[in-house]
């Protein structure tokens, strides 16, 4: 282990988002005359119709039938936007904190020291930072909450360190321990509030140093082999775990997203390969400084180490000793979540988005069908990966990524999935975030959060990003939600029909395409849809991770929020507003549907919040529980 801090020029990352860091560290190609668009297009009121070549009414889902269906699907009065440093819910609802960063999972672990951010030892026994996707499992009458811990808020984890960067081995170990997964038994007290059960045998922390198996076609490939793992079969750790999924056989899927921000080079003159550039691997990291104390994160010494991250990881939380497995067959990219459904014949379908400007939507189809009680080991290792192609006539197709279609080996497709999707000509998308499948009918939705380079710059692979199809606006700062329906109402089919469910926007600030679709108005406007999930009633819940400046293009939008959409009519109502400078992300339900668990990530990321403990406390990411005051189902 190298205990000498590597001195290098670094990017000032304290107030940079991952998206902004990527653009600084590995910028997109510069625009060419062919790629440029006339910005005046945004000022034309007929922009959408003109670009797509058919009427807006065909393009956006109809919103004319609100009244009848809305009475059946909505059971709350919409809340207005605000900039309060708390949770705002409709009348008749209440909330409480279930778990927050630094809460001990075992007795003997100290409470978080807010002055220092704690130590590696205390963090390894406590709830991780910046919680994201989550699921609730029930095991022998016990409730087990599994939560992703995506990244850290450096200003609070390292409050005394220079530039809030790790300066010691313990700092780096603490940072690693704040990442990964927090698995905790929770239960309700006499007042109906949920809390962590300390010392439960089901409690576990999975971190950036936890061993896990590499499975699927990439296992053992030369691109996966390192000095620490010459066989290429065992990776250490999972980190930047964003969204999640849950399988019919009861396992948890955690998705590695911005893994590139953890690697750096001790050689400032190191030549980066095209694949490294495509995946955002550069000379600088996101300010974590892990390479200074763990050289496997130094790409000058271990160029293959980044190839071992960016996957969907499967884990059975009901067995604390269960092996954790990276499922390379599901592709390597910036995974947002993994939405699992079954085809009519029982084969497993996994829908996934790659959260990067101009990257792609994916679908995995298992070779074998799921049978209850049978072995599930091959269900996520054998099958076909597809990338989505959207056409102007509202049709689409899933393009297979195979050696025949890409000229790449099966292992190379799994490791360099973005390159494979470019080869088959998949549609570049506006940062595909969460995917959600309707529980009662074959409809799938995806949040396309934003893309300021749409029609301005190509993606990092040079693929063009024209403003058309499901990505119709140039310089898209608001985002949209696309919906598709598979042919024959079967997820196994490779053809589909698509429409947009909503174009987010600000009708108070703009009168053109930036105002959004007809179902966006002054009472429900939002930007950057991110998390998506359905409840058992068929309501679409929309979580945002966007601009909270509340001025200019975003005037009137307030803090990030959670809304509810009616898939039948297109109506959208705001259900919740979060505290200052947070993202609303992650969700799951109690078995009786009386509690909705929601993630509040990075409140006060720029120093402007004290949520959830209030004044005199630092802000802390947390999971909250939402209930009806009358004790009924939500």
MIBA-927532 format. One record per residue (C-alpha): x negated, y negated, z negated. Coordinates in steps of 0.25 Angstrom, whole numbers, plus 5000, padded with zeros to 4 digits. Layout:
<recs>
XYZ...
</recs>
This chain:
<recs>
500050005000499549865004499549774992498949654999499949555004499849535019499649385023500349355035501149235041502549265037503949215041504649135030505849225028506449175015507649105023507649185035508649295038508249425044508749375058507949245057506749325052506849415064506849305074505649235068504849365066505249435080505949325088506949365099506349345113506549205118507649175128507549165143508249085153509049215156509449235141509849085138511349055139512048915140512348875126513548795131514248935133514548925118515348795120516348855130517648885124517749005134516349055130516849195126517749215138516749165147515549245143516349375142517149365154518549395148519549325139519249305124520449375120519949505126518549485119518949455105519949545098521349485097521749395085523249375088523849475079523349425066524549415057525149555057523849635055523249535046524249555035523949695035522449695035522149565026522449565012521749435007521749285010520449245017519449165010518849035015517349015017516448955006515048935002515248984987514149064980515149174977516149274983517449224988518549324990520049314993521049294982521349424975519849484977518649484967517249524967516049564958514649604960514349754961512849754963511749644966510349644969509449684957510549754949509949874943510350014947509750084935509550054920508249994916508149914929508149764925509149664931508649584942507549474938508049354946506749284943505849384950506749474958506349594950505349694953505149814962505549904951506749834947507249814961507049964964508149994953509049884957510149844968509449794980509449664987510349604998511349714999512049745012512849865017513449965007514350085005515050144993514950294991515750374981515050494974515650584964516550464960515450364959515350244968513950224975513650094981512550094992512049964996510949915007509949815001509549745014508449645011508049555000508149404996506749374995506949244987507649314976506849454976505549374976505849244969504449214964503649264975503049174986503949154997504849254990503949364997503449494990502049464985501749604978502049754980503149744969503749634977503849724989504349844982505449754976505849704990505849844995506749894983507749784985507949844999508649965003509850024997510550014983511350134979512150114966513350184959514350074956515650084948516749994943516849954929518149934921518449794928518249864941516949804945515849884951514449894946513149974948513050104939511650094934510850224934511850304943511150424949511650374962510950244961509750224971508950124978508350144992507350044995506250015006505350125001506350234999505950355008506950395019506950495030506850455045507850535053508250545067507550535080506550435075506050525063504550555065504450475078503050405080503750275078504150315064502850365060501950285050500750295041501650315029502550415036501750485048502950575050503950465053505050535044505150455031505350305030505150225017506350135014507550065020507649915020508549805026509749895025510849815030512249875034512650025031513550135035514150255028514250395035515450495034514550585026514350485015512950425018512550285018511850215030510950095027510450015039509149955040509149815047508049715047506949805044506049725053505849615042505049705033503849725042502649645045501249645051499949625044499349605058499949465063499449505077500149635078500849655091502249695089502949795098504149765106504949865097504449795084504849655090506249715094506449755079505949625073504649685068503649575067502449525060503149465048504249525039505449455032504649415020504649545013503049565014503249715012502049745021501149685011501349795001501849905010501049915023502150005030502849865033501649815040501849845055500349815058500049945050501350025051502049985064503050105064503550075050504749975055505150095064505650165052506650055048507950005055508750125053510050175047509750255034510650355029510750385014511650475005511850384992512650494985511350564984510250474978509150574983509650584997508650565008508850435015508750445030508450345041509350375053508550335065509550385075510350275072509350175078508350075073508749935072509249825063510449915058511649835052512549945048512950085052514450105054514750255055516050315061516450445067516750475081518050565084517150685085516450655072515150605077514550495069514450355075513650245069513750105074512650005071512149865074510749805076510749675068509849595077510149485088510349555101510349695096511349815098512449895092512250045091513050175089512550305085513350435088512950565081512750685088513550775078514850755072515050725057515650845050515950825035515050915027514150945038512650895039512550745043511050745045511050735060512250645061511350515061510150585067510750645080511550565090511550445100511350305097512050195106511950045108513149965112513349895125514549795126515149755140515849635144517149705147517349745132516749875134515549935128514650065128513750135118512350155125511650275121510150255116509550385121508150425127508950425141509550285140508350215133507050295137506650305123506550425114507650455104506650415093506250285100507750245101507950265086506750185083506850075094508350075095508449925099507549955111508450075115509649995115509049885123508649985134510150035136510649885137511449885124512149745121511349655113512249605101512349495091511749565079512649685077512849695062513849785055514749885063516049925057517050035062518550025060519050135050520350165058520050145072518750155082518350005081516949955078516549815074515149755074514749615068513849545078513349445068512649335077511549315087511049175089510249225101511449285109511249245123509949165119508949265117508749415120508649515108507249555104507149665115507449565126508949605128509849495132510949445123511949385132513249315126514249415130515049535126515149555111514049445109514749335117514149205111512749145113512049105101513049185092512949125078514249185073514349325077515449415081516149555078516249655089517249775090517249895098518150015100517550145106518150215118519150325115519150275100517950355098516650305092515950415100516250345113515150255120516150155126516950055118517749925119517349805112517849665107517449555098518249555084517749415081516749305085516349235073516249085074516548955068517848895074517648765065516248735071516448775086517448785096516748875106516349025105515648995092517048975086517249125086518349215091519849185088519949255075518849165069519449035063519048935052519649025041518749155044517549105052516249175049514849205055513949325057514849445054513949545048514549655039515749725045516549835038517949895039518849935027519850045027520949955031520249915044519849775040518549725046517649655035516649555040515449515032514549395037513049365036513049225043512749085041513249025028512748875031514248835032513948725042513748705056514148825064514448895051515248785045516448835037515948985036515348975022514649095016514549235022515849305021516649435023517949435031518949535035519449555050520649625055520149715067521549715073521849565074520449505072520849415060519749395050519849345036518749305026518749385014517549345007516449235006515149275000514149184992513149094997512049145007512449285007512849395017514149475015513749615019514049765015515349825010515949945005517249984998517650064985518350194988519650134983519450004992519649914980518249864981517449804992515949794990515249684998513749644999513349504996511949495002510849385000511749274993510849154991509849205002509449055004509449024989510948974988511649074980511749134966512749244969513149334962512649294948512749144950511949024946510549054939510449184947509849224960510849274971510949424973511449514984512549604978513749694981515049644977516349714975517649644979519049694973520449644973520849584960522149664960521249794961521849834975521149874987520449774995
</recs>
